[in-house]
């Protein structure tokens, strides 16, 4: 999931381990239970809007933060735990030996919020997955994790059923797959797309030109959307249909208010740290404020291992980045250590040496922290001599780019994204490029430019991604598989379409043995790194802040606050 999920997003995306000014997320969760106050209003100042409020559409952190509080999925991540646990499901899904059948049993007694109010049944989960393939919904990851279901087809008319999803009874769902990717599908049942949606209520809304279900959604989680004014505010209140005896979430808060327009992250950070009843929103703490808080009020920080990272993507379809040697030269010239320092230093991450982040199966097999061994990534501060050699190999005798055209680089003006973009501009200029840097809001950067291949952007300097669950496919498939270059909502920003890489990915997807699967995704990572479609910058920790009277609990599966566990003191 894209990191804009918080600079970040998806994402998605933000996963296994946590630290917080010296305390773990398990400790933070236990602390919340010990001192939690039942009730109260939490304020979460946001800079901008969510990508979508529809759980079947959203793929950024902001939307996931809302969906995690308002929707329940078959499996879910509890703060501080590294493995998903049953939520709507009675137990973990069963996968057949050949990987082609997944069977899921759902709990009884879970109900939708008003106006639907009835019990959730198996067909509601079936419809939730089906609608992800509607052209009016166009879920960004349905094609990655659910397209092997027999009869599934992207871009179908609203109301189209999928033959490979059957419901033998009201609490059983069976998925039949074309090939043995059942392990992937079962793991993907933590995603918001798998939150049940009532067919009779939602189908008329899904038949609009663009689905209107998001703003009229019904909830299964402890909270529901009371107000959504795009660009202004999101308000969550208690779901009167929620039964705490069916759920593992304590849900202390009565109301969560998310006012938008707080686009000065320095001011917003100071308000949160000095105020009451507040947690940080869809922005990263500026380095100066993070340093100050880390030194003076570390108990008000959460530094969550995100399960993700960021890179500067070069468009391999745009000259001269269709030349691998030019791309290697840029990677060699980049001061990746400077990018980490711009984000806040070692407290918020480490310099990346390839793409898969720590803790993800395949990370060690790709080379771990030491990297894959390529010379153009050997120096974290950049190596001008290596860069010059690759430019010469590309045909530029001077060791620098000799063209006169300007590169279009589009980066975020929000928070640290601006600094990263400016560092990228300097790196490209150091090898001879002329750069036209445009700084826009993160949402505009992704929706109109970097996520839109037709825009023809040459460089997107601050692409972030977070794994959707603990598997290499969730990190590398959407972002570097040529089959996943999409006209809208494109996450393969480099537009890498290498037959060898694509073939390695397809083989890894159907591997069911965990050790062999990790090895194969490590090989995919090595192959991508060798092609230099992007500059691996950092593996991130997400720095978040809360007011002194708030017991803030982060959900590592998203790298965002978990409103269902956060409480006022």
SEZADO-970945 format. One record per residue (C-alpha): x, y, z; residue in three letters. Coordinates in steps of 0.2 Angstrom, whole numbers, padded with zeros to 4 digits, always signed. Layout:
XYZAla
...
# end
This chain:
+0000+0000+0000Unk
+0006+0017-0004Unk
+0015+0026+0010Unk
+0005+0041+0008Unk
-0004+0032+0017Unk
+0006+0045+0028Unk
+0017+0054+0018Unk
+0014+0040+0013Unk
+0002+0021+0007Unk
-0009+0009+0009Unk
+0000+0004+0008Unk
-0009-0001+0015Unk
+0002-0002+0021Unk
+0015-0002+0039Unk
+0017-0020+0048Unk
+0026-0030+0061Unk
+0036-0023+0075Unk
+0035-0007+0085Unk
+0045+0004+0096Unk
+0040+0020+0105Unk
+0052+0032+0114Unk
+0058+0016+0123Unk
+0042+0006+0124Unk
+0035-0007+0113Unk
+0018-0007+0106Unk
+0013-0022+0117Unk
+0018-0011+0132Unk
+0008+0004+0125Unk
-0007-0007+0123Unk
-0005-0014+0140Unk
-0003+0004+0147Unk
-0019+0009+0138Unk
-0029-0004+0146Unk
-0022+0000+0163Unk
-0026+0019+0163Unk
-0039+0020+0149Unk
-0054+0031+0152Unk
-0070+0025+0144Unk
-0077+0038+0133Unk
-0071+0055+0127Unk
-0068+0064+0110Unk
-0051+0062+0101Unk
-0045+0075+0088Unk
-0034+0070+0074Unk
-0029+0085+0063Unk
-0026+0080+0045Unk
-0018+0090+0031Unk
-0029+0083+0017Unk
-0042+0071+0013Unk
-0042+0052+0011Unk
-0040+0045-0006Unk
-0057+0037-0003Unk
-0069+0033+0012Unk
-0075+0017+0003Unk
-0067+0002+0011Unk
-0067-0007-0006Unk
-0058+0008-0014Unk
-0046+0015-0002Unk
-0027+0011-0003Unk
-0019+0024+0007Unk
-0016+0026+0026Unk
-0029+0039+0029Unk
-0043+0028+0022Unk
-0036+0013+0031Unk
-0036+0022+0047Unk
-0055+0025+0045Unk
-0058+0008+0039Unk
-0049-0001+0053Unk
-0061+0008+0065Unk
-0077+0006+0056Unk
-0076-0011+0047Unk
-0072-0029+0052Unk
-0063-0041+0041Unk
-0062-0060+0042Unk
-0044-0059+0049Unk
-0036-0043+0057Unk
-0021-0037+0066Unk
-0021-0033+0084Unk
-0008-0020+0090Unk
+0008-0028+0096Unk
+0005-0044+0087Unk
+0014-0050+0072Unk
+0001-0063+0066Unk
-0016-0059+0060Unk
-0030-0066+0071Unk
-0048-0071+0067Unk
-0060-0056+0068Unk
-0076-0059+0058Unk
-0070-0077+0055Unk
-0072-0091+0068Unk
-0054-0097+0064Unk
-0041-0094+0051Unk
-0046-0099+0033Unk
-0042-0117+0028Unk
-0032-0119+0012Unk
-0032-0135+0002Unk
-0016-0145-0001Unk
-0016-0139-0020Unk
-0019-0121-0015Unk
-0034-0120-0026Unk
-0048-0119-0012Unk
-0050-0108+0003Unk
-0064-0110+0015Unk
-0069-0097+0028Unk
-0081-0099+0042Unk
-0089-0083+0049Unk
-0095-0078+0066Unk
-0114-0077+0070Unk
-0121-0061+0078Unk
-0111-0047+0070Unk
-0123-0034+0063Unk
-0122-0019+0051Unk
-0124-0001+0058Unk
-0140+0008+0054Unk
-0149+0009+0042Unk
-0146-0009+0038Unk
-0144-0016+0055Unk
-0146-0035+0050Unk
-0134-0049+0054Unk
-0119-0051+0042Unk
-0120-0066+0032Unk
-0109-0075+0019Unk
-0116-0067+0004Unk
-0110-0050+0011Unk
-0092-0055+0011Unk
-0095-0063-0007Unk
-0102-0046-0013Unk
-0088-0036-0005Unk
-0075-0046-0015Unk
-0086-0045-0031Unk
-0088-0026-0030Unk
-0069-0024-0030Unk
-0069-0029-0048Unk
-0083-0018-0053Unk
-0078-0004-0065Unk
-0087+0008-0054Unk
-0077+0003-0038Unk
-0060-0002-0047Unk
-0051-0008-0031Unk
-0032-0006-0033Unk
-0027-0023-0026Unk
-0041-0034-0031Unk
-0031-0039-0047Unk
-0016-0043-0036Unk
-0023-0054-0023Unk
-0041-0060-0029Unk
-0040-0061-0048Unk
-0036-0080-0047Unk
-0054-0083-0041Unk
-0063-0093-0055Unk
-0074-0081-0064Unk
-0065-0065-0057Unk
-0063-0052-0071Unk
-0057-0034-0068Unk
-0068-0019-0074Unk
-0085-0028-0075Unk
-0102-0020-0073Unk
-0109-0017-0056Unk
-0119-0032-0050Unk
-0108-0045-0059Unk
-0106-0061-0049Unk
-0091-0072-0047Unk
-0094-0090-0049Unk
-0079-0095-0040Unk
-0086-0088-0023Unk
-0099-0099-0016Unk
-0109-0098+0000Unk
-0115-0116+0006Unk
-0123-0108+0021Unk
-0125-0091+0029Unk
-0109-0092+0038Unk
-0097-0101+0025Unk
-0088-0094+0011Unk
-0078-0105-0002Unk
-0066-0098-0014Unk
-0061-0108-0029Unk
-0045-0103-0038Unk
-0038-0106-0056Unk
-0021-0109-0048Unk
-0013-0113-0032Unk
-0012-0095-0024Unk
-0024-0099-0010Unk
-0011-0095+0003Unk
-0010-0077-0004Unk
-0029-0075-0004Unk
-0031-0081+0013Unk
-0018-0069+0020Unk
-0026-0055+0010Unk
-0042-0057+0020Unk
-0035-0044+0032Unk
-0038-0030+0019Unk
-0052-0018+0019Unk
-0059-0025+0003Unk
-0064-0040+0013Unk
-0075-0030+0025Unk
-0093-0036+0022Unk
-0105-0026+0011Unk
-0124-0029+0010Unk
-0128-0032-0008Unk
-0146-0026-0007Unk
-0141-0010+0001Unk
-0125-0006-0009Unk
-0129-0012-0027Unk
-0139+0003-0031Unk
-0125+0014-0025Unk
-0112+0004-0034Unk
-0122+0007-0051Unk
-0118+0025-0051Unk
-0104+0031-0063Unk
-0093+0030-0048Unk
-0099+0020-0033Unk
-0108+0031-0020Unk
-0107+0018-0007Unk
-0092+0026+0002Unk
-0102+0041+0009Unk
-0117+0031+0013Unk
-0107+0015+0020Unk
-0113+0005+0034Unk
-0101-0001+0047Unk
-0097-0018+0056Unk
-0084-0011+0068Unk
-0086-0001+0084Unk
-0087+0015+0075Unk
-0097+0022+0060Unk
-0095+0037+0049Unk
-0106+0051+0056Unk
-0100+0065+0045Unk
-0089+0066+0029Unk
-0086+0082+0021Unk
-0072+0080+0008Unk
-0058+0092+0011Unk
-0065+0098+0027Unk
-0069+0084+0040Unk
-0072+0066+0045Unk
-0081+0062+0061Unk
-0083+0044+0068Unk
-0095+0040+0082Unk
-0100+0024+0090Unk
-0109+0011+0080Unk
-0125+0006+0090Unk
-0126-0011+0081Unk
-0108-0016+0088Unk
-0108-0030+0100Unk
-0092-0030+0110Unk
-0094-0048+0115Unk
-0090-0053+0097Unk
-0075-0042+0095Unk
-0057-0041+0103Unk
-0057-0022+0102Unk
-0060-0012+0118Unk
-0066+0004+0109Unk
-0064+0016+0123Unk
-0068+0033+0113Unk
-0085+0039+0110Unk
-0080+0051+0095Unk
-0066+0054+0084Unk
-0065+0070+0074Unk
-0053+0072+0060Unk
-0053+0091+0054Unk
-0043+0093+0038Unk
-0033+0108+0031Unk
-0019+0107+0044Unk
-0005+0108+0031Unk
+0008+0115+0041Unk
+0015+0100+0050Unk
+0026+0110+0062Unk
+0011+0120+0069Unk
+0001+0104+0069Unk
+0014+0094+0078Unk
+0016+0108+0092Unk
-0003+0108+0094Unk
-0003+0089+0097Unk
+0012+0089+0109Unk
+0006+0103+0119Unk
-0012+0101+0118Unk
-0025+0088+0125Unk
-0035+0074+0117Unk
-0025+0074+0101Unk
-0015+0063+0090Unk
-0005+0066+0074Unk
-0014+0064+0057Unk
-0009+0060+0040Unk
+0008+0070+0041Unk
+0025+0066+0048Unk
+0033+0075+0062Unk
+0046+0088+0055Unk
+0064+0083+0060Unk
+0066+0098+0072Unk
+0049+0094+0081Unk
+0053+0075+0081Unk
+0071+0079+0089Unk
+0063+0090+0102Unk
+0050+0078+0107Unk
+0062+0063+0107Unk
+0073+0073+0119Unk
+0060+0081+0130Unk
+0044+0071+0129Unk
+0048+0053+0122Unk
+0033+0046+0131Unk
+0022+0056+0118Unk
+0030+0047+0103Unk
+0027+0031+0094Unk
+0041+0026+0082Unk
+0033+0011+0073Unk
+0042+0000+0061Unk
+0032+0003+0046Unk
+0035-0013+0036Unk
+0039-0001+0022Unk
+0050+0011+0014Unk
+0052+0024+0000Unk
+0061+0026-0016Unk
+0064+0039-0030Unk
+0056+0031-0045Unk
+0063+0034-0063Unk
+0051+0031-0077Unk
+0058+0018-0087Unk
+0047+0022-0102Unk
+0054+0040-0103Unk
+0071+0044-0111Unk
+0085+0043-0105Unk
+0078+0031-0091Unk
+0075+0018-0103Unk
+0094+0015-0102Unk
+0099+0004-0087Unk
+0116+0012-0086Unk
+0108+0030-0084Unk
+0097+0023-0070Unk
+0112+0015-0062Unk
+0122+0031-0063Unk
+0108+0041-0054Unk
+0107+0028-0040Unk
+0126+0029-0038Unk
+0125+0048-0036Unk
+0111+0049-0024Unk
+0115+0053-0006Unk
+0103+0041+0003Unk
+0111+0044+0020Unk
+0106+0063+0017Unk
+0088+0057+0014Unk
+0087+0048+0030Unk
+0094+0063+0040Unk
+0081+0074+0031Unk
+0067+0062+0038Unk
+0074+0063+0056Unk
+0089+0051+0056Unk
+0091+0034+0063Unk
+0076+0036+0075Unk
+0064+0035+0060Unk
+0072+0022+0049Unk
+0088+0016+0040Unk
+0096+0018+0023Unk
+0089+0005+0011Unk
+0100-0006+0001Unk
+0087-0015-0009Unk
+0068-0015-0009Unk
+0060-0028+0003Unk
+0060-0020+0021Unk
+0066-0029+0037Unk
+0055-0042+0044Unk
+0047-0046+0027Unk
+0050-0064+0021Unk
+0063-0063+0007Unk
+0073-0048+0016Unk
+0087-0059+0022Unk
+0087-0069+0006Unk
+0089-0053-0004Unk
+0105-0049+0006Unk
+0098-0041+0022Unk
+0104-0025+0028Unk
+0121-0027+0018Unk
+0112-0027+0002Unk
+0113-0037-0014Unk
+0131-0032-0018Unk
+0129-0021-0033Unk
+0142-0007-0034Unk
+0130+0007-0038Unk
+0122+0005-0021Unk
+0138+0002-0011Unk
+0140+0020-0004Unk
+0125+0027+0006Unk
+0132+0045+0003Unk
+0134+0043-0016Unk
+0149+0039-0027Unk
+0152+0051-0041Unk
+0166+0041-0049Unk
+0154+0026-0050Unk
+0140+0037-0057Unk
+0152+0044-0070Unk
+0157+0026-0076Unk
+0139+0021-0079Unk
+0135+0038-0088Unk
+0150+0034-0099Unk
+0144+0016-0102Unk
+0127+0024-0107Unk
+0137+0034-0121Unk
+0141+0050-0112Unk
+0160+0052-0114Unk
+0160+0066-0101Unk
+0153+0055-0087Unk
+0138+0067-0086Unk
+0121+0068-0096Unk
+0123+0079-0111Unk
+0106+0083-0116Unk
+0097+0099-0115Unk
+0079+0095-0111Unk
+0072+0097-0094Unk
+0066+0082-0083Unk
+0049+0084-0075Unk
+0050+0079-0057Unk
+0034+0079-0046Unk
+0035+0078-0028Unk
+0025+0082-0012Unk
+0026+0099-0004Unk
+0019+0091+0012Unk
+0031+0088+0027Unk
+0047+0080+0023Unk
+0042+0076+0006Unk
+0048+0093+0000Unk
+0066+0090+0007Unk
+0067+0073-0001Unk
+0062+0080-0017Unk
+0075+0094-0016Unk
+0088+0081-0012Unk
+0083+0071-0027Unk
+0084+0086-0038Unk
+0102+0089-0033Unk
+0106+0071-0036Unk
+0100+0071-0054Unk
+0108+0088-0057Unk
+0125+0081-0051Unk
+0125+0069-0066Unk
+0121+0083-0078Unk
+0102+0083-0079Unk
+0091+0099-0079Unk
+0076+0097-0068Unk
+0059+0105-0067Unk
+0053+0101-0049Unk
+0035+0103-0046Unk
+0029+0102-0028Unk
+0011+0098-0025Unk
+0000+0090-0012Unk
+0003+0072-0009Unk
-0014+0067-0015Unk
-0012+0077-0031Unk
+0005+0070-0034Unk
-0001+0052-0034Unk
-0018+0054-0042Unk
-0014+0066-0056Unk
+0005+0063-0059Unk
+0015+0049-0052Unk
+0000+0037-0052Unk
-0005+0042-0069Unk
+0006+0035-0083Unk
-0002+0047-0096Unk
+0006+0062-0086Unk
+0023+0056-0093Unk
+0032+0061-0077Unk
+0051+0057-0078Unk
+0055+0056-0059Unk
+0044+0054-0044Unk
+0056+0056-0029Unk
+0046+0051-0014Unk
+0037+0035-0018Unk
+0032+0026-0002Unk
+0025+0008+0000Unk
+0020-0002+0015Unk
+0017-0021+0014Unk
-0001-0026+0015Unk
+0003-0041+0025Unk
+0019-0051+0029Unk
+0024-0057+0011Unk
+0035-0051-0002Unk
+0021-0051-0015Unk
+0012-0037-0006Unk
+0028-0026-0008Unk
+0035-0030-0025Unk
+0021-0036-0036Unk
+0010-0020-0037Unk
+0025-0009-0038Unk
+0037-0018-0050Unk
+0027-0031-0060Unk
+0024-0026-0078Unk
+0006-0034-0077Unk
+0002-0021-0064Unk
+0004-0005-0074Unk
-0013+0003-0074Unk
-0020+0019-0082Unk
-0027+0025-0066Unk
-0021+0022-0048Unk
-0004+0015-0055Unk
+0008+0010-0041Unk
+0021+0004-0053Unk
+0027+0021-0055Unk
+0044+0016-0063Unk
+0033+0007-0076Unk
+0045-0007-0075Unk
+0040-0021-0087Unk
+0054-0034-0087Unk
+0050-0051-0093Unk
+0063-0060-0082Unk
+0056-0051-0066Unk
+0038-0054-0071Unk
+0042-0073-0073Unk
+0050-0074-0056Unk
+0036-0066-0048Unk
+0023-0077-0056Unk
+0033-0092-0050Unk
+0034-0085-0032Unk
+0016-0082-0031Unk
+0011-0100-0032Unk
+0024-0106-0020Unk
+0016-0113-0004Unk
+0031-0118+0006Unk
+0036-0103+0017Unk
+0054-0105+0016Unk
+0055-0108-0002Unk
+0043-0093-0005Unk
+0054-0082+0005Unk
+0069-0087-0006Unk
+0059-0084-0022Unk
+0054-0067-0016Unk
+0072-0063-0011Unk
+0077-0068-0029Unk
+0064-0056-0036Unk
+0070-0042-0025Unk
+0088-0045-0031Unk
+0082-0045-0049Unk
+0073-0028-0047Unk
+0088-0020-0038Unk
+0099-0025-0052Unk
+0088-0016-0065Unk
+0089+0000-0055Unk
+0071+0006-0059Unk
+0072+0017-0043Unk
+0083+0023-0030Unk
+0080+0013-0013Unk
+0080+0027-0001Unk
+0075+0022+0017Unk
+0066+0008+0026Unk
+0055+0018+0037Unk
+0049+0019+0055Unk
+0033+0030+0056Unk
+0035+0044+0069Unk
+0018+0048+0077Unk
+0014+0060+0092Unk
+0000+0061+0105Unk
-0005+0073+0118Unk
+0001+0069+0136Unk
-0017+0064+0141Unk
-0019+0052+0127Unk
-0014+0033+0128Unk
-0010+0032+0109Unk
-0009+0014+0102Unk
-0003+0011+0085Unk
-0007-0003+0073Unk
+0009-0009+0065Unk
-0001-0018+0051Unk
-0005+0000+0045Unk
+0008+0011+0053Unk
-0006+0022+0059Unk
-0016+0025+0075Unk
-0028+0011+0080Unk
-0043+0021+0086Unk
-0051+0006+0093Unk
-0037+0004+0106Unk
-0032+0022+0109Unk
-0039+0030+0124Unk
-0039+0046+0134Unk
-0031+0045+0151Unk
# end
